[in-house]
Amino acid sequence: MNSIIRGTNATIRLTLKSDIDFSTITSLELYLDQTGSPIVKTLSDLDLDSENKTVTYKLSQEESLALKPNRSVRIYLIGVANGDRFETRPIVKATVEDTSKNEVMA
């Protein structure tokens, strides 16, 4: 992911490059952090693909508008699998691009 355009339904897709067995994940949170007050999505909000080792979330237009334009956003996961805590490393960074209007796009 290189950029998120504000006011759109951007899809966030992270691939886990570890030996995590998706069937043992009991807790998972996706963080989109620009300012120390991140947007946080929990396991029930996320789409997990155990075959491809991916975690996907589609931002709402309102969520993408909450991001500050022309700044990067840090995207990362924190979870528990098989009783052990894990974090994604490295943290993914994406640039937030502004739209011409500060509103939801049709």
C-alpha positions as CSV (number, residue, x, y, z in Angstrom):
1,M,0.0,0.0,0.0
2,N,1.5,3.3,-1.1
3,S,-1.3,5.7,-0.5
4,I,-4.8,6.3,0.9
5,I,-7.0,8.8,-0.8
6,R,-9.2,10.6,1.7
7,G,-13.0,10.2,1.2
8,T,-12.6,6.8,-0.6
9,N,-13.0,3.2,0.6
10,A,-9.4,2.3,0.6
11,T,-8.6,-1.4,1.2
12,I,-5.8,-2.2,3.6
13,R,-4.2,-5.6,3.0
14,L,-1.3,-6.9,5.1
15,T,0.5,-10.1,4.6
16,L,2.0,-11.9,7.6
17,K,5.4,-13.3,6.9
18,S,5.6,-15.5,9.9
19,D,4.6,-19.0,11.0
20,I,1.3,-17.8,12.6
21,D,-1.4,-20.4,12.4
22,F,-4.5,-18.3,11.7
23,S,-6.7,-20.9,13.4
24,T,-5.0,-20.0,16.7
25,I,-5.6,-16.2,16.5
26,T,-7.7,-15.2,19.5
27,S,-7.2,-11.5,19.3
28,L,-6.2,-9.2,16.5
29,E,-6.2,-5.4,16.1
30,L,-5.4,-3.3,13.1
31,Y,-4.0,0.2,13.9
32,L,-3.9,3.2,11.6
33,D,-2.0,5.8,13.5
34,Q,-1.0,9.3,12.5
35,T,-1.3,11.3,15.7
36,G,-1.2,8.9,18.6
37,S,-5.0,8.5,18.5
38,P,-5.2,5.6,16.1
39,I,-8.2,4.2,14.3
40,V,-8.4,0.7,15.7
41,K,-10.2,-2.3,14.2
42,T,-10.6,-5.6,16.0
43,L,-10.7,-9.2,14.9
44,S,-14.4,-9.1,14.1
45,D,-13.9,-6.2,11.7
46,L,-11.1,-7.9,9.8
47,D,-11.1,-10.4,6.9
48,L,-8.5,-13.1,7.4
49,D,-7.3,-15.4,4.6
50,S,-5.3,-18.2,6.2
51,E,-4.2,-19.7,2.9
52,N,-2.5,-16.5,1.7
53,K,-1.7,-15.3,5.2
54,T,-3.4,-11.9,4.6
55,V,-5.5,-9.6,6.8
56,T,-7.8,-7.2,5.0
57,Y,-9.9,-4.3,6.0
58,K,-11.8,-1.8,3.9
59,L,-11.9,1.7,5.3
60,S,-15.2,3.5,5.2
61,Q,-15.2,6.9,3.5
62,E,-15.7,8.5,6.9
63,E,-12.6,6.7,8.3
64,S,-10.4,7.8,5.4
65,L,-11.6,11.4,5.9
66,A,-10.6,11.2,9.5
67,L,-6.9,10.9,8.4
68,K,-4.9,14.0,8.0
69,P,-3.9,14.8,4.4
70,N,-0.4,15.0,3.1
71,R,1.0,13.0,6.0
72,S,2.0,9.4,6.4
73,V,-0.1,6.9,8.4
74,R,1.5,4.0,10.3
75,I,-0.4,0.7,9.7
76,Y,0.3,-2.3,11.9
77,L,-1.3,-5.3,13.6
78,I,-1.1,-6.5,17.2
79,G,-2.5,-9.8,18.1
80,V,-2.5,-13.1,20.1
81,A,-2.0,-16.4,18.4
82,N,-1.5,-19.7,20.2
83,G,-1.3,-17.8,23.5
84,D,1.6,-15.6,22.3
85,R,1.5,-11.8,21.5
86,F,2.7,-10.7,18.1
87,E,3.2,-7.5,16.2
88,T,3.7,-6.9,12.5
89,R,7.2,-5.6,11.7
90,P,8.1,-3.6,9.9
91,I,5.3,-1.1,10.3
92,V,3.7,-0.2,6.9
93,K,3.6,3.5,6.1
94,A,1.2,5.0,3.5
95,T,0.8,8.6,2.4
96,V,-2.6,10.1,2.9
97,E,-3.6,12.0,-0.2
98,D,-6.2,14.7,-0.1
99,T,-9.2,15.0,-2.4
100,S,-10.3,18.3,-3.9
101,K,-13.3,18.4,-1.4
102,N,-13.3,17.4,2.2
103,E,-16.4,15.2,1.8
104,V,-17.5,11.7,1.1
105,M,-17.1,10.9,-2.6
106,A,-20.1,9.3,-4.4
